[in-house]
Amino acid sequence: MRAEVLRPSTAVHDGGSANPPVAFADISRLVRPHRVAVVGASDRPGSLGYSTYHNVRDNSVIAGGAVPVNPGYETVLSDRCYPRVADVPGEPIDVAIVLVTAEQVRLLQANGVDEFHFYTLNRAELTYSIAHILGVRPVPDSAAPPVG
């Protein structure tokens, strides 16, 4: 079987440019979410779930607020905590900050959450591994629109 060779197009596009326009993924819900779930939120001071929920809730501009999700807690930082994203009433969740396993992410996807932020300590290979496990394509930070 012969491999196909792709050659750049020399066709003229928009305004006479020899390069086709670059299309970026719409990540506006990711960088400016209306409502965020912190899945794996915790009421245990010093834990990643506690500090993440505290920072998102108290140090972010999220119009619809942050919602803690963890079946092990009734409240986190005095906010009602939900066992599953599907149990959260009201407006839909735009972004889930996930401090949990890939299987739990699949359940979030099944419940309509389609934007995620993974804390991988700036290790791109971890992000790509997670994306591969989930069968999705990560959007690199360079695709994000400027903030401000």
Residue pairs with C-beta under 8 A, 6 or more apart in sequence:
9 20
10 18
11 20
12 18
13 19
13 20
13 21
14 21
24 143
24 145
25 139
25 143
27 115
27 139
27 143
27 144
27 145
28 145
29 94
29 95
29 115
30 94
30 95
30 115
30 117
30 139
30 144
31 144
31 145
31 147
33 62
33 64
33 94
33 95
33 115
34 62
34 63
34 64
34 91
34 94
35 62
35 63
35 64
35 65
35 66
35 67
35 90
35 91
35 92
35 93
35 94
35 95
36 56
36 60
36 62
36 64
36 65
36 66
36 67
36 93
36 94
36 95
36 96
36 97
37 66
37 67
37 68
37 69
37 85
37 88
37 93
37 95
37 96
37 97
37 113
38 49
38 52
38 53
38 56
38 57
38 66
38 67
38 68
38 69
38 96
38 97
38 99
39 69
39 70
39 85
39 96
39 97
39 98
39 99
39 100
39 104
39 108
40 48
40 49
40 52
40 69
40 70
40 98
40 99
40 100
41 49
41 50
41 52
41 53
41 68
41 69
41 70
41 73
41 76
41 81
41 99
42 48
42 49
42 50
42 53
42 70
42 73
42 76
43 50
43 73
43 75
43 76
43 77
43 81
44 50
48 99
48 119
49 70
49 76
49 99
50 76
50 77
52 97
52 99
52 119
53 66
53 68
53 76
53 77
54 77
56 62
56 66
56 97
57 65
57 66
57 77
57 79
60 66
64 90
64 91
64 94
67 79
67 82
67 88
67 93
68 75
68 76
68 77
68 79
68 80
68 81
68 82
69 81
69 82
69 83
69 84
69 85
69 88
69 96
70 76
70 81
70 83
71 83
71 84
73 81
74 80
74 81
75 81
82 88
84 107
84 111
85 93
85 96
85 107
85 108
85 111
85 112
85 113
86 111
92 112
93 112
93 113
94 115
95 113
95 115
95 116
95 117
96 105
96 108
96 113
96 115
96 116
96 117
97 116
97 117
97 119
98 104
98 105
98 108
98 116
98 117
98 118
99 119
102 130
102 133
102 134
105 116
105 130
105 134
106 134
108 116
109 134
118 126
118 127
118 130
120 126
120 127
120 130
127 138
128 138
130 138
131 137
131 138
